[in-house]
């Protein structure tokens, strides 16, 4: 992610980019509800999600390549390609784990836990794989962990829902690793559209064996085709695309806003369309995690420093 000067004011940020960020977050929040409702296995829906979006991202790469001079970079040639493969593999694992978690648990809970990634990014920073976490991270992490404990260990939670929550946290860890990989690729001069193209194409290849193990399922009803269209167009292309475009001009801290919008949208849609309602304990846990994410992103750093 791009580093921004501390003196930069949020009021000077382009309103259009902020609107694009919100829209992208709302689109991403639609995807979990579709995954839960669609008549396909988690492995199949994950495969279609990347396989059908890959040609569109590839077309965008070709279009941009015609208008941008090719890079003559030769440094880290082999390691960059290995990093591409590793990042794509992690993204594929993240999709499968996330789709499985959504099918096993409540949509809102699974979506929120998969958005625990910023804290895993901070932990990865402790071992030098990315930038080290700031002081806010340390004060908000216990609150987030306590909230997760309430979400996973609610008295109303079944064994299946607990497994789904654990898978959601595993997906969050994979997504954190994916973010670290993308950040390193960006540092090496790779464009966003080229990264998304390679990741979706290679993820499709990685997911093909899982898709084959399901017997190559093909949507047979209009409802399944329509939901798949929504998942690919809104959940993947618009969601990922709009968010990536907006974050080029907005401070990195605002990326947490997307993480706050997703579970809220997913929770409202799952309540309306799937009749999923959270218990009081789960609502308290969700509020604690949302508070921790917001605090880690937006609270002034000097509040937690000793005088």
Backbone bond lengths (Angstrom), bond angles and torsions (degrees), N, CA, C in turn:
res aa  C-N    CA-C-N  psi(-1)  N-CA   C-N-CA  omega(-1)  CA-C   N-CA-C  phi
1 X - - - 1.449 - - 1.524 109.88 -
2 X 1.322 114.95 155.09 1.446 120.57 -178.51 1.513 110.48 -79.22
3 X 1.327 116.39 139.18 1.448 120.36 176.31 1.519 109.62 -87.23
4 X 1.330 117.91 141.87 1.437 122.19 -178.02 1.529 109.30 -122.75
5 X 1.343 115.80 151.32 1.450 120.99 -179.75 1.523 110.32 -68.35
6 X 1.318 115.58 143.07 1.452 119.95 -179.40 1.516 111.80 -63.65
7 X 1.339 116.64 -25.75 1.452 119.61 -176.66 1.512 113.13 -77.61
8 X 1.323 117.35 -9.00 1.450 120.77 -176.87 1.530 109.97 -67.95
9 X 1.316 116.16 129.35 1.460 121.17 -177.51 1.504 110.50 -95.30
10 X 1.352 115.73 140.62 1.443 120.60 179.00 1.517 111.06 -64.92
11 X 1.341 117.08 -26.09 1.455 119.59 -179.05 1.505 112.45 -70.08
12 X 1.326 117.52 -19.15 1.455 120.91 179.89 1.513 112.05 -89.92
13 X 1.292 118.24 -1.09 1.448 121.20 -178.13 1.522 109.96 -73.93
14 X 1.340 118.40 145.75 1.454 121.13 179.53 1.523 111.49 -64.36
15 X 1.339 115.59 126.45 1.459 119.83 -178.19 1.518 111.27 -63.80
16 X 1.329 116.76 -32.56 1.462 120.03 -178.67 1.528 111.28 -64.03
17 X 1.319 117.33 -40.09 1.463 120.64 179.09 1.525 111.08 -67.62
18 X 1.334 116.30 -37.28 1.451 119.90 177.81 1.529 110.57 -64.43
19 X 1.347 116.61 -39.98 1.459 121.10 178.40 1.529 110.77 -65.80
20 X 1.334 116.38 -39.30 1.469 120.81 178.52 1.521 109.92 -64.56
21 X 1.342 116.79 -39.25 1.458 121.25 178.80 1.527 111.20 -62.01
22 X 1.334 116.38 -45.74 1.459 120.54 178.53 1.522 111.64 -62.75
23 X 1.336 116.34 -42.73 1.461 120.24 179.92 1.523 110.76 -64.27
24 X 1.337 116.35 -41.52 1.458 119.84 177.93 1.516 111.90 -62.78
25 X 1.332 117.21 -40.36 1.455 120.63 178.07 1.518 112.13 -64.93
26 X 1.327 116.69 -39.43 1.471 120.86 177.28 1.528 110.84 -63.51
27 X 1.329 116.44 -40.71 1.469 120.35 178.37 1.527 110.93 -63.14
28 X 1.329 116.70 -41.74 1.463 120.25 178.48 1.525 110.65 -64.86
29 X 1.321 117.09 -31.23 1.453 120.45 179.18 1.514 113.66 -70.69
30 X 1.327 116.77 -19.14 1.470 121.13 178.45 1.528 111.04 -74.61
31 X 1.327 117.32 -34.16 1.465 122.90 -172.36 1.531 113.63 -55.94
32 X 1.347 120.45 -46.61 1.467 119.37 -177.91 1.522 113.39 -60.15
33 X 1.318 117.44 -36.83 1.467 120.78 179.53 1.523 110.11 -66.33
34 X 1.318 116.86 -39.93 1.460 121.24 178.65 1.525 110.35 -65.48
35 X 1.332 116.71 -42.66 1.469 120.92 179.35 1.523 110.41 -60.31
36 X 1.325 116.60 -39.37 1.464 120.35 -179.45 1.529 111.18 -70.06
37 X 1.341 117.35 -34.35 1.462 121.24 -173.64 1.528 113.73 -88.56
38 X 1.328 117.58 -23.88 1.460 120.47 -172.25 1.528 111.31 -72.29
39 X 1.316 115.58 146.12 1.472 121.92 -178.14 1.526 110.58 -88.36
40 X 1.320 115.72 57.66 1.464 122.47 177.57 1.521 108.23 -142.42
41 X 1.325 116.99 152.49 1.459 120.84 176.69 1.526 109.62 -67.75
42 X 1.337 118.14 158.28 1.469 120.18 177.76 1.525 112.73 -56.26
43 X 1.335 116.55 -38.24 1.460 120.00 179.73 1.535 111.00 -65.53
44 X 1.323 116.33 -41.68 1.472 120.63 -178.55 1.523 111.09 -68.93
45 X 1.337 117.13 -43.58 1.468 119.41 -179.40 1.528 110.73 -66.14
46 X 1.339 117.61 -36.00 1.466 120.70 177.06 1.522 110.43 -65.60
47 X 1.345 116.77 -40.52 1.464 120.38 179.51 1.524 110.74 -63.80
48 X 1.315 117.33 -49.34 1.462 120.35 -179.22 1.530 111.06 -63.08
49 X 1.312 116.30 -33.76 1.469 120.56 -178.06 1.522 111.70 -60.36
50 X 1.333 117.31 -41.73 1.468 120.13 179.57 1.525 112.14 -89.32
51 X 1.345 117.40 -35.63 1.465 120.18 -176.29 1.525 111.67 -65.65
52 X 1.325 117.24 -38.80 1.461 120.14 -178.14 1.527 112.70 -82.37
53 X 1.326 117.01 -21.66 1.464 119.17 178.41 1.527 112.44 -88.46
54 X 1.330 117.01 -22.95 1.466 120.76 -177.59 1.525 113.15 -57.15
55 X 1.363 120.55 -45.93 1.475 119.45 179.70 1.521 113.10 -61.07
56 X 1.321 117.32 -33.37 1.464 119.97 -179.39 1.527 110.34 -70.88
57 X 1.325 116.79 -43.68 1.458 119.54 176.17 1.530 110.58 -63.76
58 X 1.332 116.93 -38.23 1.462 120.87 179.22 1.522 110.86 -63.77
59 X 1.339 116.21 -40.43 1.471 119.99 178.10 1.520 110.24 -62.92
60 X 1.331 116.38 -39.00 1.462 120.01 177.32 1.514 111.77 -64.29
61 X 1.319 116.96 -38.51 1.460 120.69 178.00 1.518 111.57 -63.82
62 X 1.334 116.29 -43.35 1.469 120.71 179.47 1.526 110.57 -63.96
63 X 1.333 116.31 -41.25 1.465 120.53 -179.36 1.519 110.94 -63.84
64 X 1.338 115.98 -44.54 1.461 119.80 -179.48 1.523 111.10 -68.47
65 X 1.344 116.60 -35.77 1.468 120.48 -178.49 1.523 111.83 -62.30
66 X 1.314 116.92 -26.69 1.462 120.26 179.43 1.524 112.50 -72.66
67 X 1.337 115.67 -20.62 1.452 120.11 -175.37 1.523 113.78 -111.48
68 X 1.338 115.93 -1.64 1.455 120.31 -178.54 1.526 109.23 -126.31
69 X 1.311 116.04 134.80 1.457 120.13 179.20 1.514 110.11 -64.33
70 X 1.317 115.68 140.82 1.462 119.91 -179.62 1.516 111.79 -69.64
71 X 1.308 114.63 143.75 1.457 119.90 178.31 1.517 110.26 -74.80
72 X 1.338 115.34 140.29 1.466 120.16 179.05 1.530 110.63 -102.08
73 X 1.322 115.23 17.27 1.461 120.14 -177.66 1.531 111.24 -62.52
74 X 1.298 115.72 130.14 1.466 120.70 177.70 1.527 111.53 -121.41
75 X 1.340 115.69 -7.79 1.456 119.68 -179.00 1.530 109.58 -72.23
76 X 1.296 116.27 139.30 1.469 122.94 178.23 1.543 111.27 59.89
77 X 1.309 118.17 34.11 1.470 120.93 -175.44 1.521 111.18 -58.67
78 X 1.339 117.38 -51.62 1.465 120.87 -176.93 1.524 110.99 -71.90
79 X 1.321 117.10 -44.99 1.467 119.87 -177.83 1.529 111.05 -64.76
80 X 1.322 117.23 -32.27 1.468 120.01 178.38 1.516 110.74 -65.52
81 X 1.317 117.08 -41.55 1.463 119.97 179.11 1.530 111.53 -68.90
82 X 1.312 116.85 -35.74 1.462 119.73 175.11 1.536 110.12 -66.02
83 X 1.334 115.94 -37.44 1.460 119.97 178.10 1.525 110.64 -66.60
84 X 1.329 117.22 -37.47 1.461 120.97 174.47 1.529 110.56 -57.64
85 X 1.329 115.94 -48.49 1.465 120.22 -178.41 1.524 111.67 -63.49
86 X 1.329 116.65 -44.42 1.460 120.44 -179.27 1.526 110.89 -64.46
87 X 1.327 116.92 -41.78 1.462 121.19 179.45 1.523 110.62 -64.03
88 X 1.326 117.00 -41.45 1.464 120.58 179.38 1.526 111.25 -66.25
89 X 1.332 116.71 -39.89 1.464 120.14 178.98 1.529 110.68 -63.10
90 X 1.331 115.87 -43.19 1.465 120.31 -179.98 1.524 110.38 -64.84
91 X 1.337 116.72 -39.12 1.463 120.09 178.52 1.524 110.74 -63.95
92 X 1.328 116.63 -40.83 1.468 120.24 177.98 1.524 110.68 -63.05
93 X 1.336 116.77 -42.46 1.463 120.30 177.56 1.522 110.97 -63.20
94 X 1.323 116.48 -39.96 1.460 121.17 178.45 1.528 111.01 -60.30
95 X 1.338 117.53 -44.68 1.461 121.09 -179.40 1.529 111.71 -62.26
96 X 1.328 116.49 -46.64 1.462 119.91 -178.05 1.527 110.72 -63.49
97 X 1.335 116.50 -46.92 1.459 120.25 -179.99 1.526 111.07 -62.51
98 X 1.323 116.42 -41.61 1.453 120.10 -179.31 1.520 111.25 -65.89
99 X 1.325 118.02 -43.92 1.457 121.26 179.92 1.529 111.09 -65.32
100 X 1.325 116.98 -38.24 1.462 120.04 177.12 1.528 110.81 -66.39
101 X 1.340 116.42 -41.13 1.455 120.46 -179.83 1.526 111.16 -62.76
102 X 1.328 116.53 -40.23 1.465 120.90 -179.44 1.523 110.92 -65.40
103 X 1.322 116.52 -37.90 1.469 119.59 -179.69 1.524 111.96 -71.95
104 X 1.341 117.33 -27.76 1.467 120.98 -176.52 1.525 113.32 -92.07
105 X 1.329 116.82 -26.68 1.455 120.55 -174.52 1.519 110.37 -119.84
106 X 1.336 116.09 -179.11 1.459 120.72 173.63 1.526 108.76 -67.76
107 X 1.332 115.57 143.01 1.457 120.20 -176.82 1.527 111.22 -59.33
108 X 1.335 117.20 -47.10 1.459 120.73 -176.77 1.523 111.55 -63.33
109 X 1.332 116.75 -43.12 1.465 121.17 -179.47 1.527 110.20 -65.36
110 X 1.323 117.21 -48.25 1.468 120.95 -179.01 1.520 110.87 -61.87
111 X 1.343 116.98 -41.72 1.460 120.39 -179.54 1.520 111.28 -64.79
112 X 1.330 116.63 -42.24 1.454 119.83 -179.95 1.526 111.41 -65.33
113 X 1.319 117.06 -42.94 1.463 120.08 -178.69 1.527 111.95 -67.89
114 X 1.337 117.26 -33.93 1.470 118.76 176.03 1.520 110.91 -67.97
115 X 1.348 117.29 -20.49 1.461 121.26 177.16 1.523 112.38 -88.81
116 X 1.326 116.78 14.94 1.461 122.67 174.38 1.532 110.87 -78.36
117 X 1.321 115.99 0.91 1.467 121.89 -174.76 1.532 114.41 -53.58
118 X 1.353 120.60 -39.54 1.466 118.29 -178.65 1.519 113.91 -55.40
119 X 1.321 117.29 -33.95 1.464 119.63 179.96 1.525 110.62 -74.06
120 X 1.319 117.68 -33.74 1.465 119.47 174.50 1.526 110.63 -68.36
121 X 1.345 116.74 -35.50 1.464 119.81 175.25 1.528 109.83 -60.26
122 X 1.334 115.80 -41.75 1.458 119.23 177.42 1.512 112.51 -61.62
123 X 1.327 116.49 -41.09 1.471 120.60 178.49 1.525 110.59 -64.51
124 X 1.345 116.45 -40.01 1.466 119.76 176.90 1.517 110.85 -63.68
125 X 1.339 116.03 -29.95 1.456 119.04 177.39 1.519 112.95 -66.56
126 X 1.326 116.25 -26.71 1.465 119.91 179.18 1.518 112.65 -66.45
127 X 1.337 116.24 -27.02 1.468 119.37 -179.51 1.525 111.28 -102.22
128 X 1.348 116.04 13.50 1.453 120.35 171.67 1.513 116.68 84.59
129 X 1.340 118.50 11.30 1.461 120.07 -179.66 1.524 112.38 -83.14
130 X 1.319 117.23 -16.40 1.456 122.15 175.76 1.518 107.31 -155.63
131 X 1.337 117.75 -173.05 1.462 120.27 -178.06 1.527 110.61 -63.96
132 X 1.326 116.09 144.95 1.460 121.16 -177.05 1.527 110.43 -70.31
133 X 1.329 117.89 146.49 1.472 120.54 179.87 1.519 111.36 -68.75
134 X 1.369 115.68 150.94 1.453 119.67 178.49 1.523 110.25 -86.35
135 X 1.331 115.60 -176.31 1.459 120.53 -174.39 1.529 111.97 -65.52
136 X 1.342 117.67 -31.04 1.466 119.69 179.11 1.519 112.16 -59.73
137 X 1.323 115.44 -34.79 1.459 120.76 -178.22 1.523 110.85 -57.70
138 X 1.326 116.45 -44.04 1.460 120.60 -174.64 1.524 111.89 -69.64
139 X 1.327 116.97 -32.60 1.455 119.52 -179.87 1.528 112.25 -80.36
140 X 1.320 117.75 -28.52 1.458 121.43 -177.25 1.530 113.06 -91.26
141 X 1.330 117.08 -21.67 1.456 120.04 -178.61 1.536 112.38 -59.82
142 X 1.340 120.66 -46.29 1.477 118.84 178.74 1.532 113.17 -60.14
143 X 1.334 117.25 -36.11 1.464 120.50 178.33 1.523 110.18 -65.16
144 X 1.334 115.62 -42.80 1.463 119.98 179.85 1.524 111.15 -64.92
145 X 1.332 116.32 -41.35 1.462 120.29 179.82 1.530 111.02 -64.76
146 X 1.339 116.36 -40.33 1.461 120.06 178.35 1.532 110.29 -64.79
147 X 1.331 116.39 -40.25 1.459 119.88 177.55 1.514 112.19 -63.48
148 X 1.337 116.46 -40.85 1.469 120.35 177.07 1.524 110.82 -62.77
149 X 1.324 116.56 -39.03 1.466 120.05 179.26 1.524 111.04 -62.03
150 X 1.338 116.91 -38.82 1.460 120.40 177.84 1.525 111.46 -68.88
151 X 1.330 116.04 -38.10 1.463 119.86 179.51 1.524 111.36 -66.02
152 X 1.316 116.31 -44.92 1.464 120.68 -175.70 1.522 111.39 -79.15
153 X 1.325 116.79 -39.46 1.455 120.26 -173.37 1.508 114.70 -98.51
154 X 1.325 117.60 23.13 1.460 120.03 178.34 1.526 110.37 -61.36
155 X 1.354 118.49 142.58 1.473 120.76 179.05 1.523 113.30 -57.25
156 X 1.352 116.06 -25.73 1.456 119.31 -179.13 1.526 112.62 -83.99
157 X 1.329 117.39 -6.44 1.457 120.72 -176.50 1.527 111.03 -74.81
158 X 1.329 116.55 131.37 1.461 121.61 175.01 1.523 109.45 -87.50
159 X 1.329 116.34 169.56 1.471 120.24 177.89 1.529 110.34 -59.05
160 X 1.327 116.71 -39.23 1.471 120.58 179.78 1.516 110.96 -63.69
161 X 1.327 117.04 -41.81 1.462 120.60 179.67 1.519 111.46 -67.29
162 X 1.334 116.79 -36.07 1.465 120.01 177.57 1.526 110.50 -64.80
163 X 1.335 116.75 -42.47 1.474 120.46 176.49 1.527 109.93 -61.64
164 X 1.335 116.41 -41.85 1.457 120.13 177.91 1.519 111.96 -61.38
165 X 1.333 117.27 -39.62 1.462 120.98 178.87 1.530 111.22 -65.85
166 X 1.329 116.43 -39.81 1.465 120.18 177.77 1.525 110.78 -64.71
167 X 1.324 116.57 -40.61 1.467 120.37 176.51 1.529 110.77 -64.15
168 X 1.347 116.86 -36.10 1.462 120.47 178.98 1.526 110.92 -64.64
169 X 1.334 116.67 -41.27 1.461 119.95 176.83 1.525 110.86 -66.16
170 X 1.334 117.13 -35.85 1.468 120.69 175.96 1.527 110.28 -64.05
171 X 1.332 115.90 -39.31 1.459 119.97 176.74 1.523 110.91 -63.94
172 X 1.336 116.49 -37.96 1.462 120.45 178.04 1.521 111.28 -62.42
173 X 1.339 116.27 -40.15 1.464 119.94 177.89 1.533 110.41 -64.52
174 X 1.343 116.77 -42.80 1.467 120.36 177.52 1.521 110.99 -61.09
175 X 1.345 116.11 -41.49 1.464 118.80 -179.32 1.528 110.77 -67.28
176 X 1.330 116.64 -34.66 1.458 119.74 176.12 1.533 110.40 -61.74
177 X 1.322 116.41 -44.13 1.470 120.81 176.96 1.527 110.80 -63.65
178 X 1.331 116.43 -37.35 1.466 121.43 177.48 1.529 110.35 -62.69
179 X 1.338 117.49 -43.06 1.460 121.61 179.01 1.521 110.74 -61.70
180 X 1.328 116.35 -41.71 1.468 120.53 178.21 1.526 110.10 -62.23
181 X 1.343 116.44 -42.19 1.463 119.83 178.51 1.514 112.65 -63.97
182 X 1.324 116.67 -44.39 1.468 120.73 179.57 1.525 110.38 -64.39
183 X 1.330 116.60 -40.26 1.461 120.38 179.02 1.522 110.91 -60.12
184 X 1.329 116.82 -43.16 1.467 120.37 179.28 1.528 110.59 -66.14
185 X 1.340 117.41 -39.17 1.462 120.22 177.99 1.518 111.28 -64.11
186 X 1.342 116.76 -38.83 1.457 120.17 177.29 1.531 110.75 -64.34
187 X 1.333 116.59 -37.70 1.457 120.34 177.81 1.523 111.35 -63.11
188 X 1.324 115.45 -28.36 1.465 119.83 -179.91 1.527 112.20 -88.11
189 X 1.319 116.50 11.42 1.457 120.61 173.04 1.508 115.71 88.01
190 X 1.320 118.40 10.79 1.467 120.56 179.68 1.529 110.03 -81.26
191 X 1.330 116.20 136.10 1.462 120.75 -179.03 1.519 110.83 -74.68
192 X 1.333 115.40 157.68 1.463 120.82 -179.68 1.519 111.51 -61.33
193 X 1.336 117.13 -45.26 1.461 120.36 -176.12 1.521 111.04 -66.25
194 X 1.340 117.26 -35.72 1.468 119.63 179.29 1.531 110.45 -69.35
195 X 1.336 116.67 -37.90 1.459 120.36 177.89 1.519 110.59 -64.11
196 X 1.338 116.61 -45.73 1.458 120.54 -179.19 1.521 111.06 -64.35
197 X 1.329 116.78 -35.83 1.465 120.42 178.90 1.520 110.92 -65.62
198 X 1.334 116.43 -50.67 1.462 120.09 -178.53 1.523 110.43 -63.15
199 X 1.323 116.45 -42.47 1.464 120.35 -178.10 1.521 111.02 -62.84
200 X 1.327 118.24 -44.98 1.469 120.02 -178.77 1.526 111.73 -69.21
201 X 1.330 117.43 -40.07 1.471 120.29 179.98 1.528 110.71 -65.61
202 X 1.332 116.50 -49.03 1.464 120.21 -178.04 1.529 110.54 -68.78
203 X 1.337 117.19 -35.97 1.468 120.20 176.51 1.515 110.73 -61.67
204 X 1.318 116.38 -37.80 1.467 120.69 177.48 1.523 110.67 -60.07
205 X 1.324 115.77 -41.82 1.465 120.52 179.51 1.528 110.46 -66.28
206 X 1.331 116.45 -43.30 1.464 120.33 179.12 1.529 111.72 -63.36
207 X 1.341 116.95 -36.10 1.464 121.20 -176.84 1.521 113.08 -84.07
208 X 1.323 117.10 -11.10 1.464 120.56 -177.79 1.529 112.97 -58.67
209 X 1.340 120.06 -43.83 1.471 118.65 177.76 1.529 113.03 -60.55
210 X 1.335 117.99 -39.30 1.463 120.75 176.95 1.519 110.45 -64.93
211 X 1.326 115.94 -40.26 1.460 120.60 178.46 1.520 110.43 -63.97
212 X 1.331 116.11 -40.04 1.464 120.69 178.85 1.525 111.11 -66.63
213 X 1.332 116.56 -35.38 1.463 119.69 179.94 1.532 111.98 -66.33
214 X 1.329 116.27 -19.08 1.457 120.85 177.33 1.530 111.90 -87.82
215 X 1.354 115.97 0.79 1.452 119.92 -179.92 1.516 114.32 85.25
216 X 1.337 117.42 25.70 1.467 123.07 -179.39 1.539 111.24 50.37
217 X 1.323 117.87 58.05 1.477 120.03 -177.34 1.521 112.11 -62.80
218 X 1.308 115.99 134.61 1.462 122.82 179.23 1.523 108.66 -116.65
219 X 1.317 118.89 131.27 1.476 120.54 177.65 1.530 110.73 -57.12
220 X 1.308 116.12 131.31 1.468 120.34 -176.34 1.520 113.14 -116.27
221 X 1.331 117.88 -10.84 1.460 120.13 -179.40 1.526 109.65 -116.07
222 X 1.318 115.00 156.19 1.462 120.30 179.65 1.526 110.41 -63.22
223 X 1.339 117.10 -37.56 1.464 120.65 -179.28 1.518 111.23 -63.06
224 X 1.339 117.03 -42.52 1.469 120.43 179.65 1.518 111.08 -65.33
225 X 1.345 116.82 -42.49 1.467 121.22 178.61 1.523 110.45 -62.81
226 X 1.332 116.47 -42.66 1.461 120.54 -179.37 1.528 110.97 -64.48
227 X 1.341 117.09 -44.10 1.459 120.37 178.61 1.523 111.44 -64.72
228 X 1.325 116.38 -37.54 1.463 120.56 178.19 1.523 110.28 -64.99
229 X 1.320 116.66 -38.93 1.465 121.48 177.36 1.525 110.11 -62.40
230 X 1.327 116.96 -42.72 1.463 121.09 178.44 1.530 110.75 -64.54
231 X 1.335 116.76 -41.86 1.463 120.99 -179.47 1.521 111.34 -61.78
232 X 1.331 116.17 -45.06 1.465 120.49 -176.97 1.529 110.99 -72.72
233 X 1.342 116.31 -49.65 1.463 119.47 -174.00 1.527 112.26 -73.20
234 X 1.344 116.67 -49.25 1.466 119.80 -175.18 1.527 111.46 -87.09
235 X 1.350 116.44 -49.02 1.453 119.71 -175.24 1.517 114.61 -71.21
236 X 1.333 117.32 -33.49 1.459 119.96 -175.16 1.526 112.42 -105.50
237 X 1.336 116.88 -61.48 1.470 119.54 -172.85 1.524 111.57 -68.55
238 X 1.348 117.50 -54.61 1.457 119.42 -179.29 1.528 111.13 -70.43
239 X 1.343 117.14 -44.19 1.454 119.73 -178.07 1.509 112.83 -60.57
240 X 1.319 117.04 -56.07 1.463 120.99 -179.64 1.519 111.60 -68.39
241 X 1.353 116.04 -41.37 1.460 120.13 -176.85 1.517 113.37 -65.19
242 X 1.344 117.20 -50.26 1.464 120.82 -178.34 1.525 111.32 -64.48
243 X 1.337 116.54 -40.93 1.463 119.56 179.70 1.521 111.28 -62.63
244 X 1.323 116.95 -43.78 1.464 121.30 -179.56 1.523 110.97 -64.63
245 X 1.333 116.65 -41.09 1.463 120.42 179.37 1.527 110.60 -63.23
246 X 1.329 116.95 -45.13 1.464 120.79 -177.42 1.519 112.12 -64.92
247 X 1.322 117.41 -38.30 1.459 120.64 -175.14 1.523 113.04 -71.90
248 X 1.322 117.02 -6.54 1.459 119.78 175.15 1.523 110.74 -70.43
249 X 1.330 117.54 -28.32 1.455 121.46 -174.58 1.525 113.11 -113.59
250 X 1.325 117.87 -9.62 1.461 120.83 -177.22 1.520 110.48 -104.44
251 X 1.341 117.55 153.11 1.468 120.35 176.82 1.518 111.23 -60.38
252 X 1.310 115.86 150.10 1.463 120.14 -176.97 1.517 112.25 -60.17
253 X 1.352 117.12 -29.88 1.461 119.62 -178.37 1.521 112.18 -61.97
254 X 1.326 117.59 -28.44 1.456 120.62 -178.76 1.526 112.49 -71.87
255 X 1.324 117.72 -12.18 1.461 119.02 175.45 1.521 110.77 -61.47
256 X 1.339 116.08 -28.18 1.462 119.66 178.12 1.520 111.68 -65.67
257 X 1.316 117.38 -23.91 1.457 119.98 176.93 1.519 110.31 -62.23
258 X 1.340 115.99 -38.39 1.456 120.07 177.15 1.528 109.80 -60.98
259 X 1.328 116.10 -42.33 1.461 120.22 179.80 1.528 111.47 -64.22
260 X 1.323 117.08 -28.84 1.456 120.42 177.70 1.523 112.00 -77.82
261 X 1.311 117.45 -33.58 1.463 121.55 -178.02 1.526 111.26 -72.92
262 X 1.325 117.60 -39.62 1.469 120.93 -174.07 1.527 113.63 -57.03
263 X 1.342 119.71 -55.92 1.469 118.34 -178.14 1.517 113.07 -65.64
264 X 1.329 117.59 -28.68 1.462 119.68 178.04 1.521 110.22 -67.46
265 X 1.334 116.65 -47.21 1.470 120.98 178.09 1.519 110.20 -63.55
266 X 1.333 116.77 -45.89 1.465 120.67 -179.50 1.518 111.37 -62.40
267 X 1.333 116.78 -40.50 1.456 120.16 179.93 1.519 112.33 -64.91
268 X 1.331 116.65 -43.21 1.473 120.40 179.44 1.525 111.13 -65.32
269 X 1.331 116.83 -44.12 1.466 120.05 -178.52 1.525 111.70 -68.40
270 X 1.341 116.58 -39.02 1.464 119.02 179.96 1.522 110.96 -68.59
271 X 1.332 117.35 -33.39 1.468 120.57 176.49 1.526 110.34 -66.75
272 X 1.340 116.42 -41.30 1.463 120.12 -175.88 1.528 112.07 -76.64
273 X 1.351 117.05 -44.98 1.467 120.36 -173.55 1.522 113.34 -93.11
274 X 1.333 117.48 -31.26 1.461 120.70 -174.33 1.523 113.18 -111.33
275 X 1.320 116.75 -1.20 1.474 122.25 179.11 1.527 112.00 58.19
276 X 1.331 117.07 36.11 1.456 121.71 176.77 1.525 109.49 -93.55
277 X 1.303 116.48 123.98 1.460 121.66 178.86 1.524 109.67 -123.23
278 X 1.336 116.79 137.06 1.453 121.65 -179.31 1.524 110.36 -87.53
279 X 1.334 116.64 149.54 1.457 121.70 176.30 1.527 109.18 -75.79
280 X 1.320 116.03 167.90 1.469 121.06 179.37 1.527 110.90 -61.29
281 X 1.341 116.80 -40.29 1.469 120.74 179.51 1.527 110.27 -64.23
282 X 1.329 116.46 -41.91 1.466 119.95 179.47 1.521 111.37 -66.70
283 X 1.319 117.53 -37.28 1.469 120.67 177.43 1.523 110.80 -64.30
284 X 1.330 116.95 -38.78 1.469 120.35 176.34 1.531 110.10 -64.38
285 X 1.341 116.37 -44.20 1.462 120.45 178.43 1.516 111.73 -62.11
286 X 1.333 117.05 -42.56 1.459 120.86 178.71 1.528 110.31 -62.81
287 X 1.314 117.19 -42.45 1.465 120.91 179.59 1.528 110.91 -62.26
288 X 1.327 116.66 -38.25 1.464 120.19 179.73 1.529 111.18 -66.39
289 X 1.329 116.93 -41.59 1.465 119.85 179.52 1.522 110.24 -67.18
290 X 1.336 117.53 -43.68 1.465 120.89 178.31 1.526 110.51 -61.23
291 X 1.339 117.08 -41.40 1.459 121.57 178.14 1.521 110.86 -62.75
292 X 1.329 116.74 -42.42 1.465 120.56 -178.99 1.524 111.13 -65.24
293 X 1.339 116.97 -43.16 1.467 120.38 179.58 1.523 110.35 -64.02
294 X 1.345 116.68 -44.70 1.460 120.50 179.67 1.526 111.02 -64.11
295 X 1.335 116.30 -41.89 1.458 119.82 179.78 1.511 112.71 -64.79
296 X 1.318 116.47 -41.36 1.467 120.34 179.49 1.515 111.48 -64.20
297 X 1.343 116.68 -29.45 1.460 120.34 -175.73 1.528 113.09 -90.27
298 X 1.330 117.31 -37.07 1.458 118.75 -165.79 1.529 115.77 -115.64
299 X 1.336 118.80 -22.17 1.458 118.36 -177.34 1.530 110.78 -67.68
300 X 1.328 117.50 140.19 1.476 120.32 177.51 1.518 110.87 -58.84
301 X 1.318 115.94 137.57 1.457 120.62 -176.28 1.518 113.12 -63.59
302 X 1.360 117.07 -31.05 1.463 119.39 -173.77 1.530 112.74 -70.48
303 X 1.348 117.79 -13.19 1.462 120.25 -179.20 1.522 112.38 -63.88
304 X 1.338 116.88 -29.07 1.450 121.53 -175.25 1.523 113.29 -104.47
305 X 1.318 115.82 6.43 1.465 118.96 -179.61 1.510 110.55 -93.79
306 X 1.313 115.09 143.40 1.469 119.93 177.81 1.512 109.64 -76.63
307 X 1.327 114.41 140.70 1.459 119.78 178.69 1.525 111.06 -74.41
